[in-house]
C-alpha cells in the first residue's frame, strides 16, 4: 500500500505541469494515505469494518426514505394540481368563470391558463 501511494505521488509530481485528466486521478489517489493508519490501529480497523458492514442496512433505510418521499410527492401533486393557476378570460359571464376548474375548461372558453 505504501509503495503504491509513494509511486502515484512521484508520478503526479513529475507531471504536475501537464494538463491531462489521468494525472489528476493519480493525484486523487493520495487520499489513500489515511488507510495506512487503519492497518496499524486495531480499534480503528474494527470501526471501519463496522461501517462497511452497515452499508447494506443504510441502503435499505435510504430505499424506504425515498419511497416515503415519492409517496408524499405524488400526494402533493394530486392535492395541489392546478391550484396555483387561474383562468383569465375577457368575455365570459361570471357564472361560467366559476365553473372553470382546469386548463382544458379554460381553453374551451378561450382563456389563458396562467400561474
C-alpha positions as a Markdown table, in Angstrom:
| # | Residue | x | y | z |
|---|---|---|---|---|
| 1 | Unk | 0.0 | 0.0 | 0.0 |
| 2 | Unk | 2.8 | 2.4 | 0.9 |
| 3 | Unk | 4.6 | 1.6 | -2.3 |
| 4 | Unk | 1.5 | 2.4 | -4.4 |
| 5 | Unk | 0.9 | 5.7 | -2.6 |
| 6 | Unk | 4.5 | 6.8 | -3.0 |
| 7 | Unk | 4.6 | 5.7 | -6.6 |
| 8 | Unk | 1.4 | 7.6 | -7.5 |
| 9 | Unk | 2.7 | 10.7 | -5.7 |
| 10 | Unk | 6.0 | 10.7 | -7.5 |
| 11 | Unk | 4.3 | 10.2 | -10.9 |
| 12 | Unk | 1.8 | 13.0 | -10.2 |
| 13 | Unk | 4.6 | 15.4 | -9.0 |
| 14 | Unk | 6.7 | 14.7 | -12.0 |
| 15 | Unk | 3.8 | 15.5 | -14.4 |
| 16 | Unk | 2.5 | 18.5 | -12.4 |
| 17 | Unk | 2.7 | 20.9 | -15.4 |
| 18 | Unk | 0.8 | 18.5 | -17.8 |
| 19 | Unk | -2.9 | 19.1 | -18.1 |
| 20 | Unk | -4.1 | 15.6 | -18.6 |
| 21 | Unk | -7.0 | 14.1 | -16.7 |
| 22 | Unk | -5.3 | 10.8 | -15.9 |
| 23 | Unk | -2.7 | 12.7 | -13.8 |
| 24 | Unk | -5.5 | 14.4 | -11.8 |
| 25 | Unk | -6.8 | 10.9 | -11.0 |
| 26 | Unk | -3.3 | 9.9 | -9.8 |
| 27 | Unk | -3.3 | 13.0 | -7.5 |
| 28 | Unk | -6.6 | 11.9 | -6.0 |
| 29 | Unk | -5.1 | 8.6 | -5.1 |
| 30 | Unk | -3.1 | 10.4 | -2.4 |
| 31 | Unk | -6.3 | 10.1 | -0.4 |
| 32 | Unk | -5.3 | 6.5 | 0.3 |
| 33 | Unk | -2.7 | 7.7 | 2.8 |
| 34 | Unk | -5.0 | 7.5 | 5.8 |
| 35 | Unk | -5.7 | 3.9 | 5.0 |
| 36 | Unk | -2.3 | 3.1 | 6.4 |
| 37 | Unk | -3.5 | 4.2 | 9.8 |
| 38 | Unk | -6.3 | 1.7 | 9.7 |
| 39 | Unk | -4.0 | -1.2 | 9.2 |
| 40 | Unk | -1.9 | -0.1 | 12.2 |
| 41 | Unk | -4.7 | 0.6 | 14.7 |
| 42 | Unk | -6.9 | -2.4 | 15.5 |
| 43 | Unk | -9.7 | -0.3 | 17.2 |
| 44 | Unk | -9.9 | 1.9 | 14.1 |
| 45 | Unk | -10.0 | -1.3 | 11.9 |
| 46 | Unk | -13.0 | -2.6 | 13.8 |
| 47 | Unk | -14.8 | 0.7 | 13.5 |
| 48 | Unk | -14.2 | 0.9 | 9.7 |
| 49 | Unk | -15.3 | -2.8 | 9.3 |
| 50 | Unk | -18.5 | -2.0 | 11.2 |
| 51 | Unk | -19.2 | 0.9 | 8.9 |
| 52 | Unk | -18.6 | -1.2 | 5.8 |
| 53 | Unk | -20.8 | -4.0 | 7.2 |
| 54 | Unk | -23.6 | -1.4 | 7.9 |
| 55 | Unk | -23.7 | -0.2 | 4.2 |
| 56 | Unk | -26.5 | -2.7 | 3.1 |
| 57 | Unk | -28.7 | -1.6 | 6.1 |
| 58 | Unk | -28.1 | 2.0 | 5.3 |
| 59 | Unk | -29.1 | 1.3 | 1.7 |
| 60 | Unk | -32.4 | -0.3 | 3.0 |
| 61 | Unk | -33.1 | 2.8 | 5.1 |
| 62 | Unk | -32.5 | 5.0 | 2.1 |
| 63 | Unk | -34.8 | 3.0 | -0.1 |
| 64 | Unk | -37.6 | 3.3 | 2.5 |
| 65 | Unk | -37.0 | 7.0 | 2.8 |
| 66 | Unk | -37.1 | 7.5 | -1.0 |
| 67 | Unk | -40.4 | 5.6 | -1.1 |
| 68 | Unk | -41.9 | 8.0 | 1.5 |
| 69 | Unk | -40.6 | 11.0 | -0.4 |
| 70 | Unk | -42.1 | 9.6 | -3.6 |
| 71 | Unk | -45.4 | 8.9 | -1.8 |
| 72 | Unk | -45.7 | 12.5 | -0.5 |
| 73 | Unk | -44.6 | 13.9 | -3.8 |
| 74 | Unk | -47.5 | 12.1 | -5.5 |
| 75 | Unk | -49.9 | 13.1 | -2.8 |
| 76 | Unk | -48.8 | 16.7 | -3.1 |
| 77 | Unk | -49.1 | 16.7 | -6.8 |
| 78 | Unk | -52.6 | 15.3 | -6.7 |
| 79 | Unk | -53.7 | 17.7 | -3.9 |
| 80 | Unk | -52.3 | 20.9 | -5.5 |
| 81 | Unk | -52.8 | 20.1 | -9.2 |
| 82 | Unk | -53.6 | 23.4 | -10.8 |
| 83 | Unk | -54.5 | 25.2 | -7.6 |
| 84 | Unk | -51.9 | 27.9 | -8.2 |
| 85 | Unk | -53.1 | 28.6 | -11.7 |
| 86 | Unk | -56.1 | 30.7 | -12.7 |
| 87 | Unk | -58.0 | 31.2 | -15.9 |
| 88 | Unk | -58.0 | 34.7 | -17.4 |
| 89 | Unk | -60.9 | 35.3 | -19.8 |
| 90 | Unk | -62.4 | 38.5 | -21.0 |
| 91 | Unk | -65.8 | 38.0 | -22.5 |
| 92 | Unk | -67.2 | 35.2 | -20.3 |
| 93 | Unk | -70.1 | 35.5 | -17.9 |
| 94 | Unk | -69.2 | 35.2 | -14.2 |
| 95 | Unk | -71.3 | 32.1 | -13.7 |
| 96 | Unk | -69.2 | 30.3 | -16.4 |
| 97 | Unk | -65.9 | 31.6 | -14.8 |
| 98 | Unk | -66.8 | 29.8 | -11.6 |
| 99 | Unk | -67.3 | 26.6 | -13.5 |
| 100 | Unk | -63.8 | 26.6 | -14.9 |
| 101 | Unk | -61.5 | 24.4 | -12.8 |
| 102 | Unk | -58.8 | 23.1 | -15.1 |
| 103 | Unk | -56.7 | 24.1 | -18.1 |
| 104 | Unk | -58.9 | 22.3 | -20.6 |
| 105 | Unk | -62.0 | 24.0 | -19.4 |
| 106 | Unk | -60.2 | 27.4 | -19.6 |
| 107 | Unk | -59.1 | 26.7 | -23.1 |
| 108 | Unk | -62.7 | 25.8 | -24.1 |
| 109 | Unk | -63.8 | 29.3 | -23.2 |
| 110 | Unk | -60.8 | 30.8 | -25.0 |
| 111 | Unk | -59.0 | 31.9 | -21.8 |
| 112 | Unk | -55.3 | 32.0 | -20.7 |
| 113 | Unk | -54.3 | 29.5 | -18.0 |
| 114 | Unk | -51.6 | 31.4 | -16.1 |
| 115 | Unk | -49.7 | 31.0 | -12.8 |
